[in-house]
């Protein structure tokens, strides 16, 4: 059992490795199995789950880091996805503190709504920064399939993350900030 | 209180910095920064491994699906091979004659060069943009601006390269525009990517207001294309839209290459020429 900075370092490293793994699966595995041309956004699912399980600060930090990595791999509008994912992760964490967010229908609802919000804000943000694309047509074409794909995969990823955090909590004890939301479920 | 003020300042500063980065990367940039190259290089081997597993899985699933129709498909393919052999012989003869005539007229060979095979290892994480990552980069002689093709036709253009990977913008991406020609009737067209990411389609616009576009028209790269070799097949017109007042007619083009299922592509290792404005990647 570890505490203090060692535990923080190990947790940060594990989160980083997990993020890279998610992106690799998203860009190279699930891209081979698109749903009507749409690939799932695993980082978005994970950011929502981290927010729900660990609180809004963790959700925002995870969303920002994951979004930034995804943006770098996209090569365009670097930072836009990071800001939106940070906001979605924080919102999931904040809502998760107020309602019974561990129930499967709630997790599903968070992911379906998160996918729609993410797409809308990304399209609008891209348009605001001068990238001309028909935002609403794009959202209308992408949203139903991303909501369905992300919703389905959240049913696998969320329980996995919950177990992973239980394990981490048991092995690595880290003093938590009082703002870090619903923890140790 | 002081702590809260510090956090607010920190968040505002972060937002300003990130907004600056978004603004800087919203338009076309020359090359990649070092952190970007590092990320690409680190994830590339993992992406290659994941992609191979996924491709094998899909092949297995496809085999299962096609098990019932295998005999019929075999017979159809045999007939097709026979027809293609005859077509190949005819084309070889035509090519030989063409070469002789070229030499007689002292024409310069259109843009084309050595082909380098590359594996598709990843796709863009953004559903909004259509780009792929291939397993060849600077050390293999790949440079921004080079054409990427498949046996069936045009795929896209190299946008960025790292040491061992390259990002290719697909012809269906909203950043893409290619000079083309209707093969049978010679009308010049511009093939533009669309922003509907769920459809692997492009928009084809006639440059001549008087000309017409028909469903089934085959579009090939024209002499206006500085990226693709002239005559390279691009796609077939699937739908023609009503002529709007004052605008040239336009249509929807289905690329010959199945861009959603690409596994291998070829990079044309010709010296990239600075693209004209209509083929610039924004």
Interface residues (C-beta under 8 A of the other chain):
Chain A: X20 X21 X23 X24 X25 X26 X27 X28 X29 X30 X31 X32 X33 X34 X36 X37 X38 X39 X41 X43 X69 X70 X72 X73 X74 X75 X76 X77 X78 X79 X80 X81 X82 X83 X119 X122 X123 X125 X126 X129 X130 X131 X133 X134 X137 X138 X141 X142 X145 X146
Chain B: X15 X18 X19 X21 X22 X23 X25 X26 X27 X32 X35 X36 X39 X40 X42 X43 X46 X47 X48 X50 X51 X53 X54 X55 X57 X58 X121 X122 X123 X124 X125 X126 X127 X128 X129 X131 X133 X159 X160 X167 X174 X195 X196 X197 X198 X199 X200 X260
